[in-house]
Amino acid sequence: MPASNFSEYVQSLQDKVNFVVSSGEARLIHLTIESRSSFMGLIAGILQFKDESELHFREFVNVNLAEPRQMYAYHYQDQEKNLVFRYDNAAHRPHLSQPEHKHTPHDIVIGLSPLLVEVIDEILFA
């Protein structure tokens, strides 16, 4: 169910993060929530997993839109701080055929736009 306001969106995201933390699979290192209005805001944080790898995430959302994530990045790095993967929708040079993509150490894959919970599942069940 889509969120009707920013606070509801944040609560849904926090519930997902808290579930992973309470399972013992990760710990929340940092979480920032900045409300810009009742419909818009920024969420950013860092989850550290048992192997000391980290997921740095940020989303700028507007829940009035069909795709509320106006900007997102999910950067996953190993315990040595090396990129494992990063999903984002940032503009690229050279230009990509669409904004949604996944970076790996050796490639860029076009067209992937998972939600935070899907990224966490990718990390835990890979």
C-alpha positions as CSV (number, residue, x, y, z in Angstrom):
1,M,0.0,0.0,0.0
2,P,1.5,3.4,-1.0
3,A,2.1,5.9,1.8
4,S,-0.3,8.8,2.2
5,N,2.4,11.1,3.7
6,F,6.1,11.3,4.4
7,S,5.8,10.1,8.0
8,E,4.0,7.0,6.9
9,Y,6.7,6.3,4.3
10,V,9.4,6.7,6.9
11,Q,7.6,4.4,9.3
12,S,7.4,1.7,6.7
13,L,11.1,2.0,5.9
14,Q,12.0,2.0,9.6
15,D,9.9,-1.1,10.1
16,K,11.9,-2.9,7.4
17,V,15.3,-1.8,8.8
18,N,14.2,-2.6,12.4
19,F,13.2,-6.1,11.3
20,V,16.7,-6.8,9.9
21,V,18.4,-5.3,13.0
22,S,16.2,-7.3,15.4
23,S,17.0,-10.5,13.5
24,G,20.7,-9.9,14.4
25,E,21.8,-9.8,10.7
26,A,22.8,-6.1,10.8
27,R,23.1,-3.1,13.1
28,L,22.0,0.4,12.3
29,I,25.0,2.7,12.4
30,H,23.3,5.9,11.3
31,L,19.8,7.1,10.3
32,T,18.9,10.6,9.3
33,I,15.3,11.7,8.5
34,E,14.7,15.2,7.2
35,S,11.1,16.1,6.6
36,R,10.7,18.9,3.9
37,S,6.9,18.9,4.0
38,S,4.2,16.5,4.9
39,F,4.7,14.7,1.6
40,M,8.5,15.1,0.9
41,G,11.7,14.4,2.7
42,L,15.1,12.7,2.8
43,I,16.0,9.5,4.5
44,A,19.7,8.3,4.8
45,G,21.4,5.7,6.8
46,I,24.1,3.0,7.1
47,L,23.5,-0.6,8.0
48,Q,26.4,-2.7,9.0
49,F,26.1,-6.5,8.5
50,K,27.7,-9.3,10.6
51,D,30.6,-9.6,8.2
52,E,31.3,-5.8,8.6
53,S,30.1,-5.0,5.1
54,E,28.0,-1.9,4.9
55,L,24.9,-0.6,3.0
56,H,24.8,3.1,2.7
57,F,21.3,4.2,1.6
58,R,19.6,7.5,0.8
59,E,16.2,8.4,-0.7
60,F,14.6,11.7,-1.4
61,V,10.9,11.0,-1.7
62,N,7.7,12.7,-2.6
63,V,4.8,10.5,-1.7
64,N,2.4,12.5,-4.0
65,L,4.1,10.9,-7.1
66,A,3.5,7.5,-8.6
67,E,7.3,6.7,-8.0
68,P,8.0,8.4,-4.7
69,R,11.7,7.9,-4.8
70,Q,12.9,11.0,-6.7
71,M,16.5,10.3,-5.9
72,Y,17.9,7.1,-4.4
73,A,21.2,5.4,-3.9
74,Y,21.9,2.0,-2.3
75,H,25.7,1.6,-2.0
76,Y,26.9,-1.7,-0.7
77,Q,30.6,-2.2,0.1
78,D,32.6,-5.0,1.6
79,Q,34.5,-4.8,4.9
80,E,37.5,-3.4,3.0
81,K,35.3,-0.5,1.7
82,N,35.4,-1.9,-1.8
83,L,32.3,-1.5,-4.0
84,V,30.2,-4.7,-4.2
85,F,27.3,-2.9,-6.0
86,R,25.4,0.4,-6.0
87,Y,21.9,1.0,-7.3
88,D,21.0,4.6,-8.1
89,N,19.2,6.9,-10.5
90,A,21.8,9.6,-10.7
91,A,22.5,11.3,-14.1
92,H,25.5,9.8,-15.8
93,R,28.3,10.8,-18.1
94,P,28.3,9.4,-20.6
95,H,24.5,9.4,-20.7
96,L,22.7,6.2,-20.0
97,S,19.5,5.1,-21.8
98,Q,17.6,5.5,-18.5
99,P,18.4,6.8,-15.0
100,E,17.9,3.5,-13.1
101,H,21.0,1.4,-13.0
102,K,23.3,-0.8,-11.0
103,H,27.0,-0.4,-10.7
104,T,29.2,-3.4,-10.1
105,P,33.0,-3.4,-9.9
106,H,33.2,-4.2,-13.6
107,D,29.9,-3.1,-15.2
108,I,26.8,-0.9,-15.2
109,V,23.5,-2.7,-15.7
110,I,20.6,-0.6,-17.0
111,G,17.0,-0.7,-15.8
112,L,17.2,-2.0,-12.2
113,S,15.3,-0.1,-9.5
114,P,14.8,-2.2,-6.4
115,L,13.4,-1.0,-3.2
116,L,15.5,-0.9,0.0
117,V,14.0,-4.1,1.3
118,E,14.9,-5.9,-1.9
119,V,18.5,-4.6,-1.7
120,I,18.7,-5.9,1.8
121,D,17.4,-9.3,0.7
122,E,20.0,-9.3,-2.1
123,I,22.7,-8.8,0.5
124,L,21.4,-11.4,3.0
125,F,20.5,-14.1,0.5
126,A,23.2,-13.8,-2.2
